[in-house]
Amino acid sequence: MKKQIVLIFGITGQLGSFMAEKYLKKGYEVHGVIRRSSSFNTGRIDHIFDKLQLHFGDISDSLSVDHIIQKVQPDYVIGAAAQSHVAVSFELPLYTGEIDALGTLKILESIKNNCPKAKFVQLSTSELFGKVLETPQTETTPFNPVSPYAVAKLYAYWITKNYRNCYGIFASNVICFNMESERRGKTFVTRKITTELTKIAKKLRADFPFYPLKLGNLYSKRDWGYCPEYADGIIKILEHDQPDDFILATNETHTIKEFIEESCKHLEINLTWMGDGINEIGVDQTTGETIVAIDPKYFRPAEVDLLLGDYTKAKTILGWEPTTKFTELVKIMTHNDYKWN
């Protein structure tokens, strides 16, 4: 019997690597698209590298997208490639639009022309809700994006629905609230926190000098979930009998400050807060050293203050719900970084 084929755009990313693992375990033939680089960029998939079929390509290049899809003839396509850093999107708005918006269009158009029976899922984002108009956010909450990244993803969301409605393609959107794990990129705030705090904890105990963790808005609230569980949800979306749009979230929201505090607990850093506004600092009570400080350069031109997802639809229709809660998530990430830093 012919193996089912899955093609993952963004296979070297956090989510893409978990999707590849899970589909290999299910017995699928797993293909992935990687960008050419002068340095190694396959760290997240090195442990399964020999089991994958990889293709050089880039979703900014419609010819490469079309060539790969035509050649592979996938049964499932996962659109997880993106310029996904919100702050960077303010610096690179044109590039972000080219990749996150038009990249999705190129994939959809190629599916329509080459393998219209393939099932496609577009990785969307809670940043679509921006300055939220209701809480919690559901699949019917109006979008109100406030960053170039979110605006580009809004195009990708609607063009996916458009191809579903106009051409009958199995094209679904998954609105993922913040996906975190030990594979999260170190430039994202959660991983920056766990990476830097573990370095600080080790240097404190060895009496070595260190620089405090510098961040922007400590009071932004996010719905953080464990990425491998979101990968399970995406598989359920692709296996569903009808294309549809789903939120994957945890129904919990926490501030960045809470994330710091929880990580410090696992590192046995006795943290206390002093000052207010941009002068607020986190201090180790044992040593009196400043552990956390605010740097205005990390403030965004427009802040998203609160995101909180309601995954009721995914639970009701797909039978999906997360099991890794906030405290366990922070523990997993902190312990992993303490082990390797």
C-alpha positions in Angstrom: 0.0 0.0 0.0 1.4 3.4 -1.0 2.4 5.6 1.9 0.6 8.8 2.5 2.8 11.8 1.7 3.0 15.0 3.8 4.9 18.1 2.7 5.9 20.6 5.3 6.9 24.1 4.5 8.8 25.4 7.5 10.1 21.9 8.5 13.2 23.3 10.2 11.1 25.5 12.6 9.8 24.6 16.0 6.4 23.4 14.9 7.6 21.9 11.6 10.1 19.7 13.5 7.4 18.3 15.8 5.0 17.7 12.8 7.8 15.8 11.0 8.4 13.6 14.0 4.7 12.8 14.5 4.1 12.0 10.9 7.1 9.7 10.7 5.7 7.8 13.7 2.4 7.5 11.9 4.2 5.8 9.0 3.9 8.7 6.5 6.5 9.7 3.9 7.6 13.1 5.1 9.0 15.8 2.8 10.2 19.2 3.9 11.2 22.4 2.3 14.4 24.1 3.6 16.0 27.4 2.6 19.6 27.3 1.3 22.0 28.7 3.9 25.7 29.0 4.3 25.4 27.8 7.9 23.6 24.7 9.2 19.9 25.4 9.8 18.6 21.9 10.4 19.3 21.6 14.2 15.7 20.8 15.1 15.5 17.9 12.6 19.1 16.5 12.8 17.9 13.5 14.8 15.5 12.5 12.0 17.4 13.9 9.1 18.0 10.6 7.4 14.3 9.7 7.5 13.2 12.8 5.7 13.1 13.8 2.0 14.2 17.4 1.9 14.0 19.9 -0.9 15.7 23.3 -1.3 13.1 26.0 -1.8 11.6 29.3 -0.6 8.0 30.4 -0.5 9.2 33.8 -1.8 9.9 31.9 -5.1 6.8 30.8 -6.8 8.7 28.7 -9.3 10.4 26.6 -6.5 7.0 26.2 -4.6 5.3 25.0 -7.8 8.2 22.7 -8.8 8.3 21.0 -5.3 4.5 20.5 -5.1 4.3 19.2 -8.6 7.2 16.8 -8.0 6.1 15.5 -4.6 2.3 15.3 -5.2 1.5 15.4 -1.5 -1.6 14.2 0.2 -1.2 16.8 3.0 0.5 20.2 2.9 1.4 22.2 6.0 2.1 25.9 5.6 4.3 26.6 8.6 7.0 28.7 6.9 6.9 32.3 7.9 8.7 35.4 9.1 7.1 34.9 12.5 8.8 37.4 14.8 6.3 40.3 15.5 9.0 42.9 16.5 11.0 42.1 13.4 8.0 42.6 11.2 8.1 46.3 12.0 11.6 46.5 10.7 10.9 44.2 7.6 7.3 44.9 6.7 7.7 44.2 2.9 9.6 41.0 3.4 7.0 39.9 6.0 4.2 40.5 3.6 6.0 38.7 0.8 6.6 35.6 2.9 3.6 35.4 5.2 0.9 36.7 2.9 1.9 36.0 -0.7 3.8 32.8 0.3 0.5 31.2 1.3 -1.1 32.3 -1.9 1.7 30.6 -3.9 1.2 27.4 -2.1 -2.6 27.4 -2.6 -2.3 28.3 -6.3 0.1 25.4 -6.8 -2.1 23.0 -4.9 -5.1 24.1 -7.1 -3.1 23.5 -10.3 -1.1 20.3 -9.4 -2.9 18.3 -6.6 -6.3 19.7 -5.9 -7.3 16.7 -3.7 -4.5 17.5 -1.2 -5.4 18.7 2.2 -3.8 22.0 3.3 -3.6 23.7 6.6 -2.3 27.3 7.0 -0.7 28.2 10.3 -2.3 31.3 11.5 -1.8 33.3 14.7 -3.5 34.8 17.7 -1.9 38.1 16.7 -4.8 38.5 14.3 -6.9 39.6 17.2 -4.4 42.4 18.1 -6.2 45.0 20.2 -8.8 42.5 21.2 -12.5 43.4 20.8 -13.7 40.6 23.1 -12.2 38.2 25.6 -11.7 35.3 25.4 -11.1 35.1 21.6 -13.1 32.6 19.6 -13.3 31.7 15.9 -16.0 34.4 15.6 -14.1 37.2 17.3 -13.5 40.1 15.0 -9.8 40.5 13.9 -8.0 43.8 14.8 -4.3 43.3 13.8 -1.7 45.9 14.9 1.6 44.7 13.4 2.8 44.0 9.8 3.1 40.4 10.8 -0.5 40.1 11.9 -1.7 42.0 8.8 0.2 39.7 6.5 -1.2 36.7 8.4 -4.7 38.2 8.0 -4.3 38.0 4.2 -3.1 34.4 4.5 -6.1 33.5 6.6 -8.6 35.0 4.2 -6.9 33.8 1.0 -7.1 30.3 2.5 -10.8 30.6 3.1 -11.2 32.1 -0.4 -9.5 29.1 -2.1 -11.6 26.7 0.0 -14.9 28.4 -1.0 -14.0 29.2 -4.6 -12.2 26.1 -5.7 -13.4 23.4 -3.3 -9.8 22.8 -1.9 -9.5 21.2 1.5 -7.9 24.3 3.0 -8.1 25.0 6.8 -6.8 27.7 9.0 -5.5 26.9 12.5 -5.2 30.0 14.7 -2.5 29.0 17.2 -2.1 31.0 20.3 1.6 31.2 21.5 3.3 27.8 20.9 6.3 27.3 23.1 8.7 24.4 23.8 12.3 23.6 24.4 12.7 24.1 20.6 11.4 27.7 20.6 13.8 30.2 19.0 16.0 32.0 21.4 14.9 35.4 20.1 11.3 34.8 21.3 10.6 36.2 24.7 9.8 32.9 26.5 13.0 31.1 25.3 15.0 34.3 25.9 13.8 34.3 29.5 14.6 30.6 30.2 17.9 30.7 28.4 19.2 33.9 30.0 17.9 33.1 33.5 19.6 29.7 33.5 22.9 31.4 32.6 22.3 33.9 35.4 21.5 31.2 37.9 24.7 29.3 37.1 26.9 32.4 37.2 25.3 33.6 40.5 26.3 30.3 42.1 29.8 30.4 40.7 30.2 34.1 41.6 30.8 35.1 37.9 29.7 38.4 36.5 26.6 38.5 34.3 24.3 40.9 32.5 20.7 41.1 33.6 17.9 39.9 31.4 16.6 42.9 29.5 13.0 43.0 28.3 10.3 45.3 27.1 6.7 45.2 28.4 6.5 42.9 31.4 2.7 43.2 31.6 1.7 41.8 28.2 -0.5 38.8 28.7 -0.4 35.7 26.5 -2.0 32.3 26.2 1.0 30.0 26.1 0.7 26.3 25.2 3.1 23.4 24.5 3.9 23.1 20.8 3.9 19.3 20.5 0.3 19.3 21.6 -0.6 21.9 19.0 1.0 19.6 16.4 -1.5 16.9 17.5 -4.3 19.4 17.0 -3.1 20.2 13.5 -3.0 16.5 12.6 -6.6 16.2 13.8 -7.6 19.2 11.6 -6.1 17.6 8.5 -7.8 14.3 9.3 -11.2 15.9 9.8 -13.7 15.1 7.1 -14.4 18.8 6.3 -12.0 21.8 6.0 -12.7 24.4 8.7 -11.0 27.0 10.9 -10.0 26.3 14.5 -8.4 27.9 17.5 -5.8 26.0 19.4 -5.2 27.6 22.8 -5.2 26.8 26.6 -7.9 29.0 28.0 -5.3 30.6 30.3 -3.4 33.8 30.1 -0.3 35.0 32.0 1.9 38.0 32.0 5.6 37.9 30.9 6.3 38.9 34.5 4.6 35.7 35.7 6.6 33.7 33.2 9.8 35.1 34.7 8.7 34.4 38.3 7.8 30.8 37.4 11.2 30.2 35.7 13.0 31.7 38.7 11.2 29.3 41.1 12.6 26.3 39.1 16.1 27.9 39.3 15.8 28.6 43.0 16.3 32.3 42.4 14.6 34.3 45.2 13.2 37.1 43.0 11.6 40.3 44.2 10.5 43.3 42.2 11.4 46.9 42.9 10.6 50.3 41.2 7.9 50.9 38.6 7.5 51.9 35.0 10.6 51.6 32.9 12.7 51.6 36.2 11.1 48.4 37.5 13.8 45.7 38.1 13.8 42.1 39.3 16.3 41.6 42.2 17.7 38.4 43.7 17.0 38.8 47.4 19.9 36.5 48.3 22.6 38.5 46.6 21.0 41.8 45.9 21.9 41.5 42.2 19.6 42.9 39.5 18.4 39.9 37.5 15.8 41.6 35.2 15.7 45.1 33.8 13.6 47.0 31.3 15.1 48.3 28.1 12.8 50.6 26.1 14.3 49.4 22.8 12.2 46.2 23.2 8.9 48.1 23.2 7.0 47.7 20.0 5.4 50.5 18.0 2.0 49.0 18.9 1.5 46.6 21.8 -0.9 43.7 22.1 -1.9 43.7 25.7 -4.0 40.6 26.1 -4.5 37.3 24.3 -6.7 34.5 25.6 -8.0 31.8 23.4 -11.1 29.6 23.7 -10.5 26.2 22.2 -14.1 24.9 22.7 -14.7 24.3 19.0 -11.5 22.2 18.7 -12.5 20.2 21.7 -16.1 19.7 20.6 -15.5 18.8 16.9 -11.9 17.3 17.0 -11.7 16.0 20.5 -8.5 18.1 21.1 -7.5 19.8 24.3 -4.1 20.7 25.8 -2.8 18.9 28.9 0.4 20.8 29.6 -0.5 23.7 31.8 1.5 27.0 32.2 3.5 25.9 35.2 4.6 22.6 33.5 5.4 24.4 30.3 7.8 26.8 32.1 9.3 23.9 34.0 10.0 21.9 30.8 11.7 24.9 29.1 13.7 26.0 32.1 15.0 22.6 33.0 16.0 22.0 29.4 17.9 25.2 29.2 19.6 24.7 32.5 20.8 21.3 31.3 22.3 22.7 28.1 23.5 26.2 29.0 
